[in-house]
Amino acid sequence: MEFATAVALLFFSFTAAFTSFSLLLFALCRLTHCCDCHVCSTYLSATWRPSFPNLSDWFAHLLSASATSTIRVHVTRNVITASPANVHHILKSNFPNYPKGKQFSALLGDLLGRGIFNADGHRWLFQRKMASLELGSVSVRVFASDVFNSEIESRLLPLLADAAGGELDMQDVFRRFAFDTISRFSFGYDPGCLEISLPESEFAAAFDAASRLSAERAMAASPVVWRVKRFLRVGSERRLREAIRTVDRLAQEVIDRRRRTGFAGKSDLLSRFMAAGVEDSGGEDDGYLRDIVKSFLLAGRDTVASGLTSFFWLTSRNPAVEAKIRSEAEAVLGRHHNDAVPSFAEMTEMHYLTSAVYETLRLFPPVQFDSKFALNDDVLPDGTIVRKGDRVTYHPYAMGRMESIWGPDRLEFRPERWLNDDGLFVPRSPYEYPVFQGGSRVCLGKEMAIVEMKTVILAVIRRFNVRVADPGHEPRFSPGLTATVSGGLRMVVEEVKR
């Protein structure tokens, strides 16, 4: 009885102390970030919610209304811009002043560690050079194509055929597809997420949870909030710790398996990194390899899945675009080319398809915004003053909705805007369209991601009609490192009649 009383007293004492500390912390955050301007008060109170489906839509509204296409959220010391000149300044002309920064590294450090997305300086440069060398090789591109085609023919198309006449959560399907392909391509491991039975993957579930909880740190009014929770190992930080422990364990199993089976002569990226001497005798080097594995997953899984989900949502609402893609494919491939996967050369002839993919990513970029932290005081081209330590965010989602960049039909899904008078695809400046970043940090996997999306799109729409089950459905995004539709995307699948 005395022991139970002591435990109860200890529990209530801890609860009271934690509550008092939380109130003190809240008051401190309010004092240190005090601002009663409209933007800050609306952000803190979330009173934008009744008028906008997503936080990014509210930011797009504010940036469109700004004379400089730039706003400040004072309470988070965040300068947010949709100005192409500012983006060019941040990503290229004054690139050294805008690294990821220690603040960003702290947000994602527990998950991504020293991986390329969380690194600066020599460590980032080393990984980038390695990745650039490998991704640019013909053998790796051929291997990637084989992986994509195998997953499409053996799993994706049979799954859709089996579901024909019914509904599927296509976001879940594409996330499973992308997890299988990036796992096979990056480290020679096949999780089999897209088998007909749609099995649960401990690795995918843990990575999802870790990504989401890491991203939620950025939503806190002050980093002190999540740092204290991490120190006390409570709430979301306790769940994040558990998810990362699972991800690290499973990533280590992948590394150990590759080491046992040998990596010499293998085509997957992990084997190539290991053969290049990134790994040595375990310990610290294995931690580095785990970070690289997790960066591969983040780069190649959620971004492709997000893009494909958005594409089929948009074409479901714009069947004329789908019809034009089918017509173009028939003209290039022939009517009876249904069972063969198009070659890279054949896909480069499909300018309308390429335009539809780029138009999709304009309206729904997988990474809706990206932030850097200023090393020193600076002035952006539009005159905005940046102080040392400020967070500076460029916003691809908002930029895709700027009339000053895309014209009065900016909200329309119109692939034709990417075609010249000869019907050829013409790209835009990466500083007007920073979906794949720009400058020194431009996405190395851009072309591979575009090819993967085009391969999937052609395979699916030549065999199936895919329509949103609820035509009135408007996507709302869950907090995360990439755009994920909350609740998934239910779609009706029907085989094309010929």
ABEGO torsion letter per residue (X at the ends): XAAAAAAAAAAAAAAAAAAAAAAAAAAAAAAAABBABAAAAAAAAGAAAAABABAAAAAAAAAAABAAGBBBBAAAGBBBBABAAAAAAAAAAAAAABBAEAAAAAAAAAAAEABAAABBEAAAAAAAAAAAAAAABAAAAAAAAAAAAAAAAAAAAAAAAAABGBBBBAAAAAAAAAAAAAAAAAAGBBAGAABAAGBBBAAAAAAAAAAAAAAAAAABABAAAAAAAAAAGBEAAAAAAAAAAAAAAAAAAAAAAAAAAEABGBABAAAAAAAAGABBAEEAAAAAAAAAAAAAAAAAAAAAAAAAAAAAAAAAABAAAAAAAAAAAAAAAEAAAAABBBBAAAAAABAAAAAAAAAAAAABBABABBBBBBABBBBBAAGBBBBBGBBBBBBAAAAAABAAAAEAAAABBBAAAABBAAGBBBBBBAAABAAAEBEAABBAAAAAAAAAAAAAAAAAAAABBBBBABAABBBBBBBEABBBBBGEBBBBBBBBBX
